[in-house]
Amino acid sequence: MRAAATTGPGRLEMVNKPRPREETGVSVRLERAGICGTDLKILDGATPVSYPRVLGHEMVGTVNAQPKGKRLSAGARVLVNPGISCGDCHLCHRDRPHLCGRGGLLGRDLDGVFAEAIGLEERFLHPVPDQIPPDEAGLLQVLGTVVHSQRPVPVSSETVAVVIGLGVSGMLHTQLLSERGAGCVIGITRSPWKLELAKTLGAELVATPDEAAAAVAQASSGRGADLVVESVGTEQTVVQSIDLAGPGGDVIIYGTVTGAGAEMPYYQLYFKELTLHNPRAALPGDYDEAIRLAAEGRIRLAPLVTGRYPLEEAAAAFAAARSGDHLKVLLVP
């Protein structure tokens, strides 16, 4: 079967891989797979991997055949949980399998989902109802990580929340904060068209980075934001998040910062999920909640899909995702 793999920094190739053996797991056929910033960093070499590596971790697909002794039937639609865990270490037993040191992320530590089909244990698959259209289902994995990152932080009608960065994840954070009842959600980006889209997806105020401090002061009567979500992944935006937060506030560093600054080990904060709030991946229940929110129409996913490319045109899809003209670019069979 065909798969998109990186064979070295900056090199993306279509390669042939053996088809998954159904007797060793569940074979899932590609329906949609999303390209995200992590994939771009891996392809660039900023995030190191062993080569060659099949890329991708955002996937929804259909079960190829009824696996013997499994609950899933042939044709069932499923979301892939890409955080592979052993199920038997101290973190797995503490209900933190997303931090399992014996596992890893598909597309980074293990071959990923940019392939015609993949094989996985059934426990990493979540049923997806038919009412969620294919393109929208392609965003369920990232929505699950957004749900996970916000779960520890309470939100109320008194909450002034800021989202820095209005890419796909930032737009989802904006919607989820609004859905959870935040009193005011402020979206921050330099992109005029993303600012306009954010206003239709739950942001009460929008601003450029240079206008952010004034917008937060206006919305909070000068006290600062109660919650800031950093959804870019740069040291500059982490610093800005801390600056915009008021006393006693929360900062969620959702973006993955891979460079270690002189004053703070940002990547270790992400990797160990330390406080501030440094969420990593998601728990199975977070994916179930994401599926529920999408199925009930509580989160709008369709406006975030701006490009679709056949798997064989993965190079063009990556170029589109890198261009800045798109939100979510999907690979299709």
Secondary structure as the mmCIF struct_conf table of DSSP 4:
data_model
#
loop_
_struct_conf.conf_type_id
_struct_conf.id
_struct_conf.beg_label_comp_id
_struct_conf.beg_label_asym_id
_struct_conf.beg_label_seq_id
_struct_conf.end_label_comp_id
_struct_conf.end_label_asym_id
_struct_conf.end_label_seq_id
STRN STRN1 ARG A 2 GLY A 8
TURN_TY1_P TURN_TY1_P1 PRO A 9 GLY A 10
STRN STRN2 ARG A 11 ASN A 16
HELX_LH_PP_P HELX_LH_PP_P1 PRO A 18 ARG A 21
HELX_RH_3T_P HELX_RH_3T_P1 GLU A 22 THR A 24
BEND BEND1 GLY A 25 GLY A 25
STRN STRN3 VAL A 26 ILE A 35
HELX_RH_AL_P HELX_RH_AL_P1 GLY A 37 ASP A 44
TURN_TY1_P TURN_TY1_P2 GLY A 45 GLY A 45
BEND BEND2 ALA A 46 THR A 47
HELX_LH_PP_P HELX_LH_PP_P2 SER A 50 SER A 50
BEND BEND3 TYR A 51 PRO A 52
STRN STRN4 ARG A 53 VAL A 54
STRN STRN5 GLU A 58 VAL A 63
BEND BEND4 ALA A 65 ALA A 65
TURN_TY1_P TURN_TY1_P3 LYS A 68 GLY A 69
BEND BEND5 ARG A 71 ARG A 71
TURN_TY1_P TURN_TY1_P4 ALA A 74 GLY A 75
STRN STRN6 ARG A 77 VAL A 80
STRN STRN7 GLY A 83 ILE A 84
BEND BEND6 GLY A 87 GLY A 87
BEND BEND7 CYS A 89 CYS A 89
HELX_RH_AL_P HELX_RH_AL_P2 HIS A 90 HIS A 93
TURN_TY1_P TURN_TY1_P5 ARG A 94 ASP A 95
HELX_RH_3T_P HELX_RH_3T_P2 PRO A 97 LEU A 99
TURN_TY1_P TURN_TY1_P6 GLY A 101 ARG A 102
STRN STRN8 GLY A 104 LEU A 105
STRN STRN9 LEU A 106 LEU A 106
TURN_TY1_P TURN_TY1_P7 GLY A 107 ASP A 109
STRN STRN10 LEU A 110 LEU A 110
BEND BEND8 VAL A 113 VAL A 113
STRN STRN11 ALA A 115 ALA A 115
BEND BEND9 GLU A 116 GLU A 116
STRN STRN12 ALA A 117 LEU A 120
HELX_RH_3T_P HELX_RH_3T_P3 GLU A 122 PHE A 124
STRN STRN13 LEU A 125 PRO A 127
TURN_TY1_P TURN_TY1_P8 ASP A 130 GLN A 131
BEND BEND10 ILE A 132 ILE A 132
HELX_RH_AL_P HELX_RH_AL_P3 PRO A 134 ALA A 137
TURN_TY1_P TURN_TY1_P9 GLY A 138 LEU A 139
HELX_RH_AL_P HELX_RH_AL_P4 LEU A 140 GLN A 150
TURN_TY1_P TURN_TY1_P10 ARG A 151 PRO A 152
BEND BEND11 VAL A 153 VAL A 153
TURN_TY1_P TURN_TY1_P11 SER A 157 GLU A 158
STRN STRN14 VAL A 160 ILE A 164
BEND BEND12 GLY A 167 GLY A 167
HELX_RH_AL_P HELX_RH_AL_P5 VAL A 168 GLU A 179
TURN_TY1_P TURN_TY1_P12 ARG A 180 GLY A 181
BEND BEND13 GLY A 183 GLY A 183
STRN STRN15 CYS A 184 ILE A 188
BEND BEND14 ARG A 190 ARG A 190
HELX_RH_AL_P HELX_RH_AL_P6 PRO A 192 THR A 200
TURN_TY1_P TURN_TY1_P13 LEU A 201 GLY A 202
BEND BEND15 GLU A 204 GLU A 204
STRN STRN16 LEU A 205 ALA A 207
HELX_RH_3T_P HELX_RH_3T_P4 PRO A 209 GLU A 211
HELX_RH_AL_P HELX_RH_AL_P7 ALA A 212 SER A 220
TURN_TY1_P TURN_TY1_P14 SER A 221 GLY A 222
BEND BEND16 ARG A 223 ARG A 223
STRN STRN17 ALA A 225 GLU A 230
BEND BEND17 VAL A 232 VAL A 232
HELX_RH_AL_P HELX_RH_AL_P8 GLU A 235 LEU A 244
STRN STRN18 ALA A 245 ILE A 253
BEND BEND18 GLY A 255 GLY A 255
BEND BEND19 GLY A 259 GLY A 259
HELX_LH_PP_P HELX_LH_PP_P3 ALA A 260 GLY A 261
BEND BEND20 ALA A 262 GLU A 263
HELX_RH_AL_P HELX_RH_AL_P9 TYR A 266 PHE A 271
TURN_TY1_P TURN_TY1_P15 LYS A 272 GLU A 273
TURN_TY1_P TURN_TY1_P16 THR A 275 LEU A 276
STRN STRN19 HIS A 277 HIS A 277
BEND BEND21 ALA A 281 ALA A 281
HELX_RH_AL_P HELX_RH_AL_P10 PRO A 284 ALA A 295
TURN_TY1_P TURN_TY1_P17 GLU A 296 GLY A 297
BEND BEND22 ILE A 299 ILE A 299
HELX_RH_3T_P HELX_RH_3T_P5 ALA A 302 LEU A 304
STRN STRN20 VAL A 305 PRO A 310
HELX_RH_3T_P HELX_RH_3T_P6 LEU A 311 GLU A 313
HELX_RH_AL_P HELX_RH_AL_P11 ALA A 314 ARG A 322
BEND BEND23 SER A 323 ASP A 325
BEND BEND24 LEU A 327 LEU A 327
STRN STRN21 LYS A 328 VAL A 332
#
